Amino acid sequence: MKKLLFLFVCTLILSSCGAKKIAQASKEPSREEKLTRIFKKYEKSPYVYGGTTIRGFDCSGFVQRVYLDAFKLSIPRTTKVLIKTGKKVKKNQFQPGDLLFFKPSKKYFHVGIYSGNQYFIHSSSSYGVSKTQLENPYWKKHFLYARRILTSK
């Protein structure tokens, strides 16, 4: 009887350990983790007007690629269309994945992706694919608004 009880307890312990490993292995990475992984893949790719590949991105080409790679979601290609996509988000309610729009000149708009902790990732004409603080004076001055395409957290 003691051997049977011992076997039962051992089986129970081993099966619960296996269940824990399976649960950990299947845990979906957070949006922030996905964005960080994709950013590292493309970091320092140069800015190329009209670019959509690691050889060079413009701002909306980068945003489109990140959404496809990180979230398996196809979104519009141009800033002109993206700026009307999704719903507006208040500044204090940003979530990783929200699109941030800027107006650095009378003629052009710029788009990036909020990546968490007051940073956004984007492809800028000066630095290529980079991560920038929202409090950066240049970008803060030119910030327009944010829009959310992803619905569930």
N, C-alpha and C positions, 0 to 999 in steps of 0.2 A: 504494500500500500504506500509506503514511504517513497519507493522508487517511482511509482506512478504519479504521485503528487509532485515529486521532484521534476520528472519529465514534463508534466503539465506546466509548471512554473517556468522552466527553461524555455519551453516552446512559446509561452506567452511573452516572455521578455524578448526573445529573439524576433518574434513577429512584430512586436511594437517598435523595435529598433529599425527593422526594415521599412516599416510604414513611415517612420520619421524621415528616413533617407529619401524615400519616394516623394514625400510631400515637399521636402526641401529642393529636390532636383526639379520638380515641376513648377516651382514658384516662378511666376511671371516677373521679369524685371520691371522696375518702375519706369515711368516715362523719362524721368531724370536720368536714370541709368542707361536707357536706350539712347537718349540724346547724347550723353557723354561718350558712349561707345562709337556712335556714328561720327560725332565731331572729331574724335581722335583719328578715325579713318581718313577724314578729308582735311584735317588741319593743315594749314599753310598751302593748300591748293591755290593756285593763282586766280586772280580775278580775270575773267574773259567775258566781254560783252556777248551775250547770247549763249554762254557756255552752260553745259548741263552734265559735265563729266569731271572726274578727278583731275583731268588735264587743265581744267579751268571752269569756273562757275561765275555767272552773274548772280545777283542776290536772289531773284526768284527761281533761277535754275537750281541753286543750292537748296532752297526751301522745298522745292518740289522733290528733289532727290532724297532729302532727309525724311520727308513724310512717307515716301515709298519704302525706303530702307528700314526706318524705325517702326512705322505704324502700318505698313502694308496698305497705304491709302494713296490713291491717285488724286492729286489736287490740280487746279488750274496752273498753267505755266507762267502767266504774266502777273506782275504786281497790279496792273490795271484791273484785272479780273479778281485777283485775290483780295483786294481792298474792299470788295463788296461781298465776299464769301464769309459764311459763319455769322456769329453774333458779336456785337461789341462787348468788351470786358472793361470794367473799371480798373484803374491803375493799381489799387490795393488788393485786387482779386486775381492777379496773374497766376496761371498754372503752367508747369512745363508743357510745352507744345503750343502755347498760344502764339499767334503771329503778331509781331510788333511792327507798326508802320511809322515811317519817318518821312519828312519832307525837307531834304537837305538843300534843295534849290527850288526856284519857281517852276522849273521844267520837270524835275524828276522826283519819284518816290523811291523809298528803300524799304525792304522787308527783311526781318530776321525772326528767329524763333526764341521765345523765352525758354531758358534752360534751367531755371531755378536759382535761388540764392542771389537775386538781383543781377543776374547775368543773362546775356542773350548771345546766340551764335548766328553768324551771318557771313556773307562774302562781300567784303568791302573793296572798293577800287584801290584803296591804299595798301591794304594788308592781305588781301585774299581771304580765305576762310579763317575766321578768328572768333575768339570769345571776348566779349566786351561788357564792362559794368554798365548797368542802366544809368548810374550816376555820372558817367563820363560826360563832362560838360558839353562836348559837341553833340552827342546823341541826345542828351537830355533837352537841349535847346531845340532840337529838330523833331522831337517825338510828337506824333500825331495821335494815335490811339492803337488799341489792341483788338484783335478779333479771335474768337475761339471756334475752331473747326471740330476738334475732338470733343465728344460729348461726355463720355463716362471717364472717371478718373481711374 
